[in-house]
Structures are given as C-alpha cells and as structure tokens.
C-alpha cells in the first residue's frame, strides 16, 4: 500500500471494503429465510420483470424528491439506523400480507425511508447533504451490491459501478450548475441506478413470493434489505470521506491493494 495514509484511515478503508464487497441481497436473503430465492422467482407472474422495472424507477424518483429535502445539514455522531429499520420493517409487513400486488404501494415508502437512512449515514461521515452532489451520492448507494449471475467480479466491484455511473452523475451536476432544468439529467441518472437496483428489487419480490410467515416475513425481508443498504452506505461514504482527504486516485489504489 502507498505510504501517506494513517493507520486509522487504513482501518476505516478496510472496513469499507469489507462492507462493499460482501455478498449481495440474494445471498443474504437465502441465508436468513433458509430457502433459495430461485423458488420464489418461479412463483412470480410472467410479466413481473417489466412491472418491477417501472415500480422501481417511480420509487427512486419519488424518493429523490422527498427523502432528503426535509433534512438539515447538521452533523450527527451516529445515524438513526434502528428507527429507519423499524419504519422499513413496518412497510414490509404490508408486502407480507398482500404479496406482490402491494409492491407498488410498499416500495415507494420503503425506498424513501431507506434513502433518508442513507442520507443520515452520509451526514455522519461528513457529507453536506444539502449539496446536490451529496444527494446524487446517496442515490448511488442503491446501485451497490447488486451483482447478478451474469456479472463477473470485475463488473460488480464497487469502483466499477461508480465508474459506470460517472457520466450520468457529471451530466446531472452540469445541468444543475448551468441553471438548466436538471430533471431530464436526473431521470437519466435514475434509469442507470434502476438497472442495478431493479435486480435487488426482483430478488426481494422473489423472496416475498415464497410462503414463509406472512406479514412477519415481509418485515424480516425488509429489515435485511435496509440492513444491506445501510452497510453499502457506510462503506460508500467512508470511501468518499477519505477521497476528500487523499484524493480519488490514491484511495482507489489503496482500496485495490487491500485484501
């Protein structure tokens, strides 16, 4: 590893890598519910892919509008992870009771709560969440840790995903800075996020399609879901915090050299 990084920062970067490169939602869901979610995919209706894509995009757009707008930029030592988990678990109970039909109602609610949790974590790592770039960085979290079977390790790694989103982030920021209406650029960015977040929503829907324990099962699945994104957020914003100190290129090289 290059010299120049303090031991405490190196430990933080190691923690971030452990969080960001851990197994995705599918593996975590299978581990907890004890049943391969492939069984749930078989129970989903034939047109589920198209429907989930539309619901996912609408949920992200709605969350982007309302989740962070009411938060202030004050720094807090610890984010309110437990309260956000309780909120998402409650909305998951709806999905457990009514199944896939409730996804269009439940997902916008849970996505908004999760985005507030992500922003809370960002704030605890020194982000000024009232800044547009920080809001985009919060939305980026939904693309993390969502590798599919068609991805290889290189295509699902943290920095690969950030690089794949970089052009749409730059476009959204440029539209904002020049005073142009940023909505089309934001929608394009959201579409790019949806491509990966949609994979994870599909896995969540498949898990909920497995007969487990009704509303309690939906709450459990949503708790796993938000726990995953809280981990992704913590890792992501630790990296961004260290990038502000050492520079992006240095931190990427240091990250790659870690075990």
C-alpha positions as semicolon CSV with decimal commas, in nm:
position;residue;x (nm);y (nm);z (nm)
1;X;0,000;0,000;0,000
2;X;0,123;0,352;-0,075
3;X;0,267;0,543;0,215
4;X;0,089;0,851;0,340
5;X;-0,235;0,712;0,478
6;X;-0,268;0,699;0,855
7;X;-0,323;0,368;1,028
8;X;-0,670;0,469;1,148
9;X;-0,774;0,574;0,797
10;X;-0,635;0,250;0,657
11;X;-0,852;0,057;0,905
12;X;-1,157;0,258;0,800
13;X;-1,086;0,185;0,435
14;X;-1,051;-0,184;0,516
15;X;-1,391;-0,177;0,689
16;X;-1,541;-0,001;0,388
17;X;-1,408;-0,267;0,151
18;X;-1,539;-0,548;0,372
19;X;-1,886;-0,390;0,364
20;X;-1,889;-0,302;-0,007
21;X;-1,753;-0,629;-0,143
22;X;-1,965;-0,862;0,071
23;X;-2,235;-1,089;-0,082
24;X;-2,539;-0,924;-0,235
25;X;-2,904;-0,928;-0,134
26;X;-2,984;-1,270;-0,282
27;X;-2,722;-1,450;-0,072
28;X;-2,827;-1,262;0,243
29;X;-3,196;-1,338;0,190
30;X;-3,128;-1,707;0,122
31;X;-2,914;-1,730;0,435
32;X;-3,186;-1,585;0,659
33;X;-3,501;-1,744;0,519
34;X;-3,329;-2,078;0,458
35;X;-3,478;-2,121;0,111
36;X;-3,316;-2,043;-0,228
37;X;-3,496;-1,742;-0,374
38;X;-3,493;-1,912;-0,715
39;X;-3,805;-2,090;-0,585
40;X;-3,969;-1,750;-0,544
41;X;-3,882;-1,646;-0,900
42;X;-4,085;-1,944;-1,024
43;X;-4,390;-1,811;-0,838
44;X;-4,376;-1,460;-0,987
45;X;-4,615;-1,376;-1,275
46;X;-4,486;-1,381;-1,633
47;X;-4,479;-1,002;-1,673
48;X;-4,311;-0,933;-1,337
49;X;-3,984;-0,800;-1,487
50;X;-4,150;-0,513;-1,672
51;X;-4,372;-0,423;-1,377
52;X;-4,086;-0,424;-1,126
53;X;-3,877;-0,204;-1,358
54;X;-4,149;0,060;-1,373
55;X;-4,222;0,045;-0,999
56;X;-3,851;0,069;-0,915
57;X;-3,792;0,376;-1,131
58;X;-4,101;0,556;-0,996
59;X;-3,997;0,472;-0,640
60;X;-3,649;0,619;-0,688
61;X;-3,785;0,936;-0,848
62;X;-4,033;0,987;-0,566
63;X;-3,769;0,920;-0,302
64;X;-3,529;1,164;-0,469
65;X;-3,794;1,436;-0,445
66;X;-3,894;1,399;-0,081
67;X;-3,647;1,194;0,122
68;X;-3,364;1,443;0,169
69;X;-3,544;1,774;0,114
70;X;-3,665;1,797;0,475
71;X;-3,329;1,707;0,634
72;X;-3,084;1,970;0,755
73;X;-2,707;1,957;0,708
74;X;-2,616;1,936;1,076
75;X;-2,357;1,673;1,160
76;X;-2,458;1,391;1,391
77;X;-2,219;1,143;1,554
78;X;-2,437;0,839;1,490
79;X;-2,710;0,787;1,227
80;X;-3,056;0,669;1,336
81;X;-3,027;0,324;1,180
82;X;-3,264;0,149;1,421
83;X;-3,552;0,392;1,367
84;X;-3,520;0,364;0,991
85;X;-3,514;-0,017;1,016
86;X;-3,835;-0,009;1,218
87;X;-4,003;0,207;0,954
88;X;-3,897;-0,017;0,666
89;X;-3,996;-0,330;0,861
90;X;-4,344;-0,184;0,913
91;X;-4,385;-0,115;0,540
92;X;-4,256;-0,467;0,470
93;X;-4,541;-0,606;0,674
94;X;-4,777;-0,477;0,403
95;X;-4,589;-0,675;0,141
96;X;-4,606;-0,983;0,359
97;X;-4,982;-0,953;0,393
98;X;-5,071;-0,873;0,032
99;X;-4,778;-1,015;-0,166
100;X;-4,650;-0,883;-0,499
101;X;-4,969;-0,681;-0,557
102;X;-4,866;-0,450;-0,271
103;X;-4,518;-0,380;-0,413
104;X;-4,631;-0,066;-0,598
105;X;-4,756;0,076;-0,264
106;X;-4,487;-0,058;-0,032
107;X;-4,173;0,004;-0,241
108;X;-4,201;0,387;-0,271
109;X;-4,249;0,406;0,106
110;X;-3,960;0,176;0,193
111;X;-3,731;0,334;-0,069
112;X;-3,796;0,681;0,073
113;X;-3,720;0,562;0,427
114;X;-3,405;0,386;0,307
115;X;-3,287;0,698;0,124
116;X;-3,334;0,903;0,442
117;X;-3,130;0,642;0,628
118;X;-2,859;0,657;0,359
119;X;-2,853;1,038;0,385
120;X;-2,831;1,013;0,764
121;X;-2,526;0,786;0,729
122;X;-2,377;1,023;0,470
123;X;-2,419;1,313;0,710
124;X;-2,246;1,118;0,987
125;X;-1,944;1,078;0,756
126;X;-1,916;1,450;0,694
127;X;-2,125;1,493;0,378
128;X;-2,321;1,816;0,342
129;X;-2,644;1,656;0,228
130;X;-2,799;1,983;0,116
131;X;-2,543;1,985;-0,169
132;X;-2,666;1,832;-0,495
133;X;-2,356;1,615;-0,541
134;X;-2,412;1,455;-0,200
135;X;-2,776;1,383;-0,288
136;X;-2,662;1,204;-0,606
137;X;-2,407;1,011;-0,400
138;X;-2,689;0,898;-0,171
139;X;-2,885;0,768;-0,471
140;X;-2,574;0,588;-0,597
141;X;-2,594;0,357;-0,296
142;X;-2,897;0,181;-0,448
143;X;-2,674;0,057;-0,732
144;X;-2,420;-0,102;-0,497
145;X;-2,402;-0,467;-0,402
146;X;-2,649;-0,576;-0,667
147;X;-2,447;-0,814;-0,879
148;X;-2,639;-1,064;-1,090
149;X;-2,534;-1,410;-1,206
150;X;-2,431;-1,262;-1,539
151;X;-2,182;-1,027;-1,372
152;X;-1,824;-1,130;-1,311
153;X;-1,623;-0,994;-1,017
154;X;-1,489;-0,701;-1,220
155;X;-1,838;-0,593;-1,331
156;X;-1,984;-0,594;-0,980
157;X;-1,698;-0,429;-0,789
158;X;-1,754;-0,102;-0,606
159;X;-1,531;0,119;-0,819
160;X;-1,654;-0,040;-1,143
161;X;-2,011;0,056;-1,054
162;X;-1,911;0,410;-0,961
163;X;-1,723;0,447;-1,289
164;X;-2,024;0,320;-1,484
165;X;-2,239;0,590;-1,321
166;X;-1,984;0,870;-1,354
167;X;-2,103;1,009;-1,688
168;X;-2,466;1,044;-1,575
169;X;-2,352;1,198;-1,244
170;X;-2,142;1,454;-1,434
171;X;-2,433;1,534;-1,666
172;X;-2,674;1,586;-1,375
173;X;-2,426;1,811;-1,195
174;X;-2,354;2,013;-1,511
175;X;-2,725;2,070;-1,573
176;X;-2,765;2,192;-1,216
177;X;-2,465;2,427;-1,227
178;X;-2,560;2,591;-1,555
179;X;-2,911;2,662;-1,433
180;X;-3,073;2,427;-1,682
181;X;-3,369;2,220;-1,576
182;X;-3,198;1,923;-1,412
183;X;-3,493;1,684;-1,432
184;X;-3,403;1,509;-1,762
185;X;-3,044;1,458;-1,647
186;X;-3,167;1,331;-1,309
187;X;-3,407;1,090;-1,480
188;X;-3,121;0,954;-1,691
189;X;-2,916;0,905;-1,375
190;X;-3,211;0,733;-1,205
191;X;-3,253;0,499;-1,503
192;X;-2,889;0,395;-1,466
193;X;-2,943;0,330;-1,095
194;X;-3,262;0,136;-1,170
195;X;-3,072;-0,113;-1,386
196;X;-2,895;-0,245;-1,076
197;X;-3,143;-0,159;-0,802
198;X;-3,409;-0,340;-1,006
199;X;-3,209;-0,664;-0,974
200;X;-3,225;-0,635;-0,597
201;X;-3,595;-0,547;-0,601
202;X;-3,657;-0,859;-0,810
203;X;-3,473;-1,066;-0,551
204;X;-3,677;-0,908;-0,273
205;X;-4,001;-0,977;-0,461
206;X;-3,897;-1,337;-0,520
207;X;-3,823;-1,384;-0,151
208;X;-4,165;-1,240;-0,061
209;X;-4,328;-1,481;-0,306
210;X;-4,202;-1,776;-0,102
211;X;-4,463;-1,888;0,153
212;X;-4,295;-1,806;0,484
213;X;-4,467;-1,626;0,769
214;X;-4,694;-1,359;0,622
215;X;-4,656;-1,004;0,747
216;X;-4,376;-1,102;0,983
217;X;-4,190;-1,248;0,686
218;X;-4,230;-0,927;0,488
219;X;-4,097;-0,727;0,782
220;X;-3,799;-0,962;0,812
221;X;-3,717;-0,935;0,441
222;X;-3,736;-0,556;0,451
223;X;-3,511;-0,548;0,757
224;X;-3,248;-0,750;0,568
225;X;-3,298;-0,518;0,272
226;X;-3,236;-0,193;0,461
227;X;-2,953;-0,351;0,661
228;X;-2,781;-0,427;0,329
229;X;-2,814;-0,070;0,204
230;X;-2,704;0,076;0,537
231;X;-2,387;-0,132;0,503
232;X;-2,340;-0,014;0,143
233;X;-2,395;0,348;0,254
234;X;-2,145;0,327;0,538
235;X;-1,877;0,181;0,309
236;X;-1,953;0,428;0,028
237;X;-1,936;0,737;0,246
238;X;-1,624;0,624;0,429
239;X;-1,457;0,599;0,087
240;X;-1,587;0,942;-0,015
241;X;-1,468;1,092;0,316
242;X;-1,118;0,952;0,261
243;X;-1,121;1,071;-0,101
244;X;-1,175;1,425;0,023
245;X;-0,856;1,392;0,227
246;X;-0,627;1,189;-0,001
247;X;-0,778;1,222;-0,349
248;X;-0,978;0,971;-0,553
249;X;-0,685;0,807;-0,734
250;X;-0,489;0,747;-0,414
251;X;-0,785;0,590;-0,233
252;X;-0,875;0,368;-0,530
253;X;-0,519;0,236;-0,543
254;X;-0,513;0,184;-0,165
255;X;-0,855;0,009;-0,182
256;X;-0,739;-0,225;-0,459
257;X;-0,430;-0,325;-0,262
258;X;-0,629;-0,427;0,045
259;X;-0,713;-0,795;0,099
